[in-house]
Amino acid sequence: MYRVLNSLFLFISFLIFFSCSQKNDAEKSAIGMNEKQIAEYRERIKVLKSRAQRIKDSNDIKRLQRIFGYYFDRCLWDEMKDLFSENASLEYARDGVYKGKEKIREYFYVLGGNKSGLREGQLNEHFQLMPVITLSDDGLTAKGRWRDLSLQGQYGEAAFWGEGPYENEYIKEDGVWKISKLCWYQTVLVPYEGGWAKNEDANQGIYVSRILRPDIPYKKNFGYWPETFLPSFHFQNPVARYKEEGK
């Protein structure tokens, strides 16, 4: 609804400006507008256009990440690859850093047992939740924090709960948003039976690095469940920031 109202207001503003710009000086005077007022309208329209674009960019990034989640759900690694920029990097749990679009594709193929698509009876749900998007001033890059909640397993064999935050980065290339850095921190991956109350982490955050060597080995000082840790937020506390600025 907010996007619709914002777009409507922007459209009306354009109509007002266009109508006023077509009038001669006498007509402008007749309706009580002067050059200063026209300049003010131009500036307001400029600000509105900028705000509308930033809202669109934020929504486009959210759509991108959610599509990533749907592809992840169904192990569609080739489709997932195209969501990344050419020089993107991937850091998944404690596997280290993998660089480049093709290396990221290779990583996910190994993660999926060297095949695309779900096996019969396999569950691999990855919910993309709690987005906080921060756009750069120039609107060409952005950062985003998300939370992944996963249900994984194989019918008749095993089932797991998984959870953890993303701290991702995005880049706008030729007008299209892509993932330039995907970094996921595994808070917990434990068997469904007994959950996190009775189990330590099932894989200690290691997925494929023993098979596919990372470009940069894991170096962060984060362990695995039941150890707790807090990856740094890319954003400031908005209330505290405005207080500091005296607003």
CORHU-V547863 format. One record per pair of residues at least 4 apart in sequence whose ideal C-beta (glycine too) atoms are under 7 Angstrom apart, sorted by the first residue. I is the first residue (numbers start at 0). J is the second residue. If there is no record, write none. Layout:
BEGIN
I,J ; I,J
END
This chain:
BEGIN
0,4 ; 1,5 ; 2,6 ; 2,54 ; 3,7 ; 4,8 ; 5,9 ; 5,51 ; 5,54 ; 6,10 ; 6,51 ; 7,11 ; 8,12 ; 9,13 ; 9,47 ; 9,48 ; 9,51 ; 10,14 ; 11,15 ; 12,16 ; 12,43 ; 12,44 ; 12,47 ; 13,17 ; 13,44 ; 14,18 ; 15,19 ; 15,40 ; 16,20 ; 16,40 ; 16,41 ; 16,44 ; 17,21 ; 19,27 ; 19,32 ; 19,37 ; 22,26 ; 22,27 ; 24,28 ; 25,29 ; 26,30 ; 27,32 ; 32,36 ; 32,37 ; 34,38 ; 35,39 ; 36,40 ; 37,41 ; 38,42 ; 39,43 ; 40,44 ; 41,45 ; 42,46 ; 43,47 ; 44,48 ; 45,49 ; 46,50 ; 47,51 ; 48,52 ; 49,53 ; 50,54 ; 51,55 ; 52,56 ; 52,138 ; 53,57 ; 53,134 ; 53,138 ; 54,58 ; 55,59 ; 56,60 ; 56,134 ; 56,138 ; 57,61 ; 57,132 ; 57,134 ; 58,62 ; 59,63 ; 59,176 ; 60,64 ; 60,132 ; 60,141 ; 60,143 ; 60,169 ; 60,176 ; 61,65 ; 61,130 ; 61,132 ; 62,66 ; 63,67 ; 63,82 ; 63,176 ; 63,178 ; 64,68 ; 64,127 ; 64,130 ; 64,143 ; 64,145 ; 65,69 ; 65,127 ; 66,70 ; 66,82 ; 67,71 ; 67,79 ; 67,82 ; 67,127 ; 67,178 ; 68,72 ; 68,125 ; 68,126 ; 68,127 ; 70,75 ; 70,78 ; 70,79 ; 71,79 ; 71,125 ; 72,123 ; 72,124 ; 72,125 ; 73,116 ; 73,117 ; 74,111 ; 74,115 ; 74,116 ; 74,117 ; 74,123 ; 75,79 ; 75,115 ; 76,80 ; 76,104 ; 76,107 ; 76,108 ; 76,111 ; 76,115 ; 77,104 ; 77,115 ; 79,107 ; 80,100 ; 80,103 ; 80,104 ; 82,177 ; 82,178 ; 83,87 ; 83,100 ; 83,103 ; 83,177 ; 83,178 ; 84,170 ; 84,172 ; 84,177 ; 84,178 ; 84,179 ; 85,100 ; 86,99 ; 87,100 ; 87,103 ; 87,178 ; 87,179 ; 87,180 ; 88,96 ; 88,97 ; 88,98 ; 88,180 ; 89,97 ; 89,103 ; 89,106 ; 89,181 ; 90,96 ; 90,182 ; 91,183 ; 91,206 ; 92,183 ; 92,185 ; 92,204 ; 92,206 ; 93,185 ; 93,203 ; 93,204 ; 93,205 ; 93,217 ; 94,205 ; 94,206 ; 94,207 ; 94,208 ; 94,213 ; 94,217 ; 95,208 ; 95,213 ; 95,215 ; 95,216 ; 95,217 ; 96,213 ; 96,214 ; 96,215 ; 97,102 ; 97,103 ; 97,106 ; 97,213 ; 97,214 ; 98,102 ; 98,214 ; 99,103 ; 100,104 ; 101,105 ; 102,106 ; 103,107 ; 104,108 ; 105,109 ; 105,211 ; 106,110 ; 106,207 ; 106,211 ; 107,111 ; 108,113 ; 109,113 ; 109,207 ; 109,210 ; 109,211 ; 110,206 ; 110,207 ; 111,115 ; 117,121 ; 117,123 ; 120,153 ; 120,154 ; 120,155 ; 121,153 ; 122,150 ; 122,151 ; 122,152 ; 123,151 ; 124,149 ; 124,150 ; 125,147 ; 125,149 ; 126,147 ; 126,148 ; 127,145 ; 127,147 ; 128,145 ; 128,146 ; 128,148 ; 129,145 ; 129,146 ; 130,143 ; 130,145 ; 131,143 ; 131,144 ; 131,234 ; 132,141 ; 132,143 ; 133,141 ; 133,142 ; 133,233 ; 133,234 ; 134,138 ; 134,141 ; 135,139 ; 135,140 ; 135,141 ; 139,170 ; 139,171 ; 140,168 ; 140,169 ; 140,170 ; 141,169 ; 142,167 ; 142,168 ; 142,233 ; 143,167 ; 143,169 ; 144,164 ; 144,165 ; 144,166 ; 144,232 ; 144,233 ; 145,164 ; 145,165 ; 145,167 ; 146,164 ; 147,162 ; 147,163 ; 147,165 ; 147,183 ; 148,162 ; 149,161 ; 150,160 ; 151,159 ; 151,161 ; 152,157 ; 152,158 ; 152,159 ; 152,191 ; 153,157 ; 157,190 ; 158,190 ; 158,191 ; 159,188 ; 159,189 ; 159,190 ; 159,191 ; 159,201 ; 160,189 ; 160,191 ; 160,194 ; 161,187 ; 161,188 ; 162,186 ; 162,187 ; 163,183 ; 163,184 ; 163,185 ; 163,186 ; 164,184 ; 164,230 ; 165,181 ; 165,182 ; 165,183 ; 166,182 ; 166,230 ; 166,233 ; 167,178 ; 167,180 ; 167,181 ; 167,182 ; 168,179 ; 168,180 ; 169,176 ; 169,177 ; 169,178 ; 169,179 ; 170,177 ; 170,179 ; 171,175 ; 171,176 ; 172,177 ; 184,221 ; 184,230 ; 185,204 ; 185,223 ; 186,224 ; 187,195 ; 187,200 ; 187,224 ; 188,200 ; 188,201 ; 188,202 ; 189,194 ; 189,195 ; 189,198 ; 189,200 ; 189,201 ; 189,224 ; 190,198 ; 190,201 ; 193,197 ; 193,198 ; 194,198 ; 195,224 ; 199,224 ; 199,225 ; 200,204 ; 200,223 ; 200,224 ; 202,206 ; 203,223 ; 204,223 ; 205,209 ; 207,211 ; 208,212 ; 208,213 ; 221,228 ; 222,226 ; 222,228 ; 235,240 ; 236,240 ; 237,241 ; 238,242 ; 239,243 ; 240,244 ; 241,246
END
